[in-house]
Amino acid sequence: MSKKRLLFIPVSSPEGIGEYMRSLLLAQTLENECPGDINIHFILNKHTAYARCCPFETTLLERSATKETKAVCQFIEQYKPDVVVFDCAGRAEHMKAAKKVGAKVVFISQHEKKRAKGLKLNRIGLIDVHWVIQPDYCIEPLTWLEKLKLNTFALAPPHNVGPYTAFASEQQKQQVLNDYDLTKNEYFIVNAGSGGHTLNGQNCADIYFQAALAITQRTSLKGVVVFGPNYTKPLPQTDELICIPSQQGSEFLALLSQAKVALLSAGDTLLQAIAVQTPTVACAISKDQSNRIARCVTTGVVTKAELDILDITNKVNEIITEPNYQNILSNYALFANVHSFGVINQGVKALLFGSK
């Protein structure tokens, strides 16, 4: 039997990495679970920090796929994929090209604006599955107009399937503790997203690093700072913190899941922290993150802080102080935690192989 062809087209911009990392994690999992059965290919913007490090066959574009419609459609026609996964990406023309060669089309969205793109009328009959990688509490319900569209036209209904989290194995967890000489629940972890975000002229990763110094001095906990692949400066030299340039998803989740507390942005890692049940202080480092923090705070397991070193330090110290810390863990015990990784992994396999 010939190999099934799986094409990934994630949003590929120099500022963001979350969509690529999701696609990469899914691709690696499918390759491991179906050895020799799948040919995997990525289409990426060549100007991203990760494009040339992708371990799969890759077509590199001068710009994002959204702006290279002709090139993407031509590749789809030549490659003839069985399934195309559009992660927060994909023009209607791309989807038409995929359907023309008989491919199944998967659209993944992560917030209301991206979800709305999957419900545009020019997507009628083009999307086979639409997964929204948000829990119900973290995204606005469909509008009346969107519900009307779904009732009237052959649009794929969006399904909220929770954050995209592949849990680390016990072996991976122990390995990262050994690698960095850490003890479970005796350290904190810090990450400001991809490392390229700036606010008011300051790099957010630098602010988080300074906050981490203040936290370790105040709490005596060891600190691990993950700067991100888009952080372009040399890493700070310090004996007070463990500074890491970037991490693969499973290694980061292994560290995140065993930390006593996390300091994060309100990107995908915040939902991952909730999924692995790590108490978290979060700051909004981009315009679209304030609403997500507000929704996550309602769970009782996330604390909002301003992007200010003193406020961050106070909030971290506050949540690790008893009885506050035990209260957060109790909230987790009552919290219905839904995860999308298994749903999407099994769903894509079903599209590729049917009942296999």
C-alpha positions in Angstrom: 0.0 0.0 0.0 1.4 3.4 -0.9 2.0 6.0 1.8 -0.8 8.4 2.7 0.2 12.0 2.1 -0.4 14.5 4.9 0.2 18.2 4.3 0.5 20.8 7.1 0.0 24.5 6.5 0.2 26.4 9.8 0.2 30.1 10.1 3.9 30.9 9.7 5.0 34.3 10.8 8.2 35.5 12.4 6.4 36.6 15.5 4.5 33.4 16.3 5.4 29.8 16.7 2.4 28.2 18.5 0.6 27.0 15.3 3.8 25.5 13.9 4.6 23.7 17.2 1.1 22.2 17.3 1.5 20.9 13.7 5.0 19.6 14.5 3.8 17.8 17.6 0.9 16.2 15.7 3.2 15.2 12.8 5.8 13.6 15.1 3.1 11.7 16.9 1.5 10.4 13.8 4.8 9.4 12.3 5.6 7.5 15.5 2.2 5.8 15.7 2.1 4.9 12.0 5.7 4.2 11.0 6.2 3.9 7.3 2.5 4.7 6.5 2.6 8.5 6.1 4.5 10.9 4.0 4.5 14.3 5.8 5.1 17.7 4.3 5.1 21.3 5.6 4.6 24.6 3.9 6.4 27.4 5.9 7.6 31.0 5.6 11.3 30.8 5.1 11.9 33.9 7.2 10.7 32.2 10.5 13.3 31.1 13.0 12.1 27.5 12.9 11.5 27.0 9.1 14.9 25.4 8.3 14.9 23.3 11.5 11.7 21.4 10.6 12.5 17.7 10.6 10.0 16.9 7.8 10.1 17.7 4.1 9.3 21.4 3.8 8.4 23.8 1.0 9.7 27.3 2.0 7.9 30.4 0.8 9.0 34.0 0.6 6.0 35.0 2.7 3.2 33.3 4.7 1.1 30.8 2.8 -1.8 33.2 3.1 0.0 35.7 0.8 1.4 33.0 -1.6 -1.9 31.7 -2.9 -0.7 30.6 -6.4 2.4 28.8 -5.1 0.4 26.9 -2.4 -2.3 25.9 -4.9 0.3 24.7 -7.4 2.1 22.6 -4.7 -1.2 21.0 -3.6 -2.0 20.1 -7.2 1.4 18.5 -7.6 1.7 16.8 -4.2 -1.9 15.5 -4.2 -2.3 15.1 -0.4 -4.8 12.8 1.2 -5.4 15.2 4.1 -4.4 18.9 4.5 -4.3 20.4 8.0 -4.7 24.2 8.0 -3.8 25.6 11.5 -5.3 29.1 11.7 -4.3 29.4 8.0 -5.8 28.7 4.6 -7.5 30.7 2.0 -10.6 29.4 0.3 -8.6 28.9 -2.9 -6.2 26.6 -1.0 -9.1 24.5 0.3 -10.6 24.4 -3.2 -7.3 23.1 -4.6 -7.2 20.5 -1.8 -10.8 19.3 -2.5 -10.0 19.2 -6.3 -7.3 16.6 -5.7 -9.6 14.6 -3.4 -8.1 15.6 -0.1 -9.9 15.9 3.2 -9.6 19.4 4.7 -9.0 20.0 8.4 -9.3 23.6 9.8 -7.9 24.3 13.3 -8.8 27.7 14.9 -8.0 29.0 18.4 -10.2 32.1 19.0 -13.3 33.8 17.7 -11.8 35.6 14.8 -10.1 32.5 13.4 -13.2 30.4 14.1 -15.2 32.9 12.1 -13.0 32.4 9.1 -14.0 28.8 9.0 -17.6 29.9 8.9 -17.3 32.2 5.9 -19.7 31.4 3.1 -16.8 30.8 0.7 -15.9 27.8 2.8 -19.2 26.0 2.1 -18.4 22.3 1.4 -14.7 22.9 1.7 -13.9 22.0 5.3 -14.4 18.4 6.5 -13.6 19.0 10.2 -13.3 22.2 12.1 -11.6 21.9 15.6 -11.4 24.8 18.0 -8.5 24.3 20.4 -10.1 26.1 23.3 -12.2 25.0 26.2 -15.7 26.2 26.4 -15.0 28.7 29.2 -12.3 30.4 27.1 -14.2 31.3 24.0 -17.3 33.2 23.2 -20.3 31.1 22.1 -21.3 31.2 18.4 -23.2 34.4 17.4 -26.8 34.1 16.2 -25.5 34.8 12.6 -23.0 32.0 12.8 -25.7 29.6 14.1 -27.9 30.7 11.2 -25.2 30.0 8.7 -24.7 26.5 10.1 -28.4 25.8 10.0 -28.7 27.1 6.4 -25.5 26.1 4.6 -23.2 23.0 4.4 -20.5 24.5 6.7 -18.4 22.3 9.0 -19.6 23.0 12.6 -16.8 24.1 14.9 -16.1 21.8 17.8 -14.5 23.1 21.0 -12.0 20.4 21.9 -9.9 22.1 24.6 -6.2 23.1 24.7 -3.7 21.1 22.5 -1.6 19.3 25.0 0.4 16.1 24.7 1.3 15.0 28.2 4.9 14.1 28.9 5.6 10.5 29.9 6.9 9.7 33.4 10.3 8.9 31.8 10.4 12.3 30.1 9.4 14.0 33.4 12.2 12.4 35.3 14.7 13.0 32.5 14.2 16.8 32.5 14.5 16.9 36.3 17.8 15.0 36.0 19.0 17.2 33.1 18.5 20.5 35.1 19.2 19.1 38.6 15.6 20.0 39.7 13.2 18.5 42.2 9.5 18.3 41.6 7.5 21.2 43.1 10.7 23.0 44.2 11.1 25.3 41.2 9.2 27.7 39.1 9.1 28.1 35.3 9.0 31.3 33.3 8.1 31.8 29.6 7.0 34.9 27.7 5.8 33.1 24.6 8.1 32.9 21.5 10.5 35.5 22.9 9.8 38.1 20.2 7.0 40.0 21.8 7.6 43.6 22.7 5.5 46.1 24.7 6.2 49.8 25.1 9.6 49.3 23.4 10.6 46.5 25.9 11.1 42.9 25.1 8.7 40.9 27.3 11.1 38.1 27.8 13.6 40.5 29.3 10.9 41.8 31.7 10.1 38.2 32.6 13.7 37.4 33.3 14.0 40.3 35.7 10.8 39.2 37.4 12.3 35.7 37.7 15.4 37.1 39.4 13.1 38.9 41.9 11.0 35.8 42.5 13.9 33.5 43.2 15.4 36.0 45.6 12.1 36.4 47.5 10.9 32.8 47.5 14.2 30.8 47.4 12.7 28.6 44.8 14.9 27.6 41.8 13.9 29.3 38.6 13.9 28.1 35.0 13.5 30.7 32.3 12.6 29.5 28.7 13.3 32.5 26.4 11.8 31.1 23.2 13.1 30.6 19.6 12.4 34.3 18.6 14.6 35.7 21.3 17.6 37.1 19.3 19.9 38.4 22.1 22.5 36.3 23.9 21.0 34.7 27.0 21.8 36.4 30.3 24.7 35.0 32.3 23.6 34.3 35.8 24.1 31.7 38.5 20.7 32.5 40.1 18.5 31.0 37.3 18.6 28.3 34.7 18.3 30.0 31.3 17.2 27.9 28.3 16.9 29.3 24.7 13.9 27.2 23.7 12.4 23.7 24.2 10.5 21.1 22.2 6.9 20.7 23.3 7.2 17.5 25.3 10.3 18.7 27.3 8.6 22.0 28.1 5.4 20.3 29.2 7.5 17.9 31.4 9.0 20.9 33.1 5.7 22.8 33.3 3.8 19.9 34.8 6.3 19.5 37.7 6.8 23.2 38.6 5.3 24.5 41.8 4.2 27.7 39.9 4.5 29.2 36.4 4.9 32.7 35.1 3.5 32.8 31.6 2.0 34.9 28.9 -1.7 34.3 27.9 -0.8 32.4 24.8 -1.1 28.6 24.3 1.1 27.9 27.2 -1.4 29.3 29.7 -4.0 26.7 28.6 -1.3 24.0 28.7 -0.5 25.0 32.3 -4.2 24.6 33.2 -4.2 21.2 31.4 -1.2 19.9 33.5 -2.7 21.6 36.6 0.1 24.0 37.5 -0.9 27.2 39.4 0.0 30.1 37.1 0.5 33.9 37.1 -0.1 35.3 33.7 0.3 38.7 32.0 -1.2 39.9 28.7 1.7 40.7 26.4 -0.3 41.3 23.3 -3.7 42.9 22.6 -5.5 39.6 22.0 -4.5 38.1 25.4 -6.4 40.3 27.9 -9.8 38.5 27.2 -8.2 35.1 27.5 -6.7 35.9 30.9 -10.0 37.3 32.1 -11.7 34.0 31.2 -9.0 31.8 32.6 -9.1 33.7 35.9 -12.7 32.6 36.4 -11.4 29.0 36.8 -9.8 29.9 40.1 -6.4 28.4 39.0 -4.9 31.4 37.2 -3.9 34.8 38.7 -3.5 37.9 36.5 -0.6 40.3 37.0 0.3 43.5 35.3 3.5 43.4 33.2 5.4 44.9 36.1 8.2 43.2 38.0 6.9 44.1 41.5 3.3 43.1 40.7 4.4 39.8 39.2 6.6 39.0 42.2 3.9 39.8 44.7 1.3 37.7 42.8 3.7 34.7 42.6 4.5 35.0 46.3 0.8 35.3 47.1 -0.3 32.1 45.4 2.4 29.9 46.8 1.6 31.0 50.3 -0.8 28.7 52.2 -3.7 28.3 52.3 -3.9 30.0 48.9 -1.8 27.3 47.2 -3.9 24.4 48.5 -7.0 26.3 47.5 -5.8 26.4 43.9 -5.0 22.7 43.9 -8.5 22.0 45.3 -10.0 24.1 42.5 -8.1 21.9 40.0 -9.6 18.8 41.6 -13.1 20.1 40.8 -12.2 21.4 37.3 -13.3 19.6 34.2 -10.2 19.5 32.1 -10.7 18.7 28.4 -7.8 18.2 26.1 -7.8 18.2 22.3 -4.5 16.4 21.5 -6.1 12.9 21.5 -9.2 14.1 19.7 -7.2 15.7 16.8 -4.6 12.9 16.6 -7.3 10.2 16.3 -9.4 12.4 14.0 -6.6 12.9 11.5 -5.8 9.2 11.6 -9.4 8.4 10.8 -9.4 10.8 7.9 -6.2 9.2 6.5 -7.0 5.6 7.1 -10.7 5.3 7.6 -11.5 2.6 10.2 -7.8 1.6 10.6 
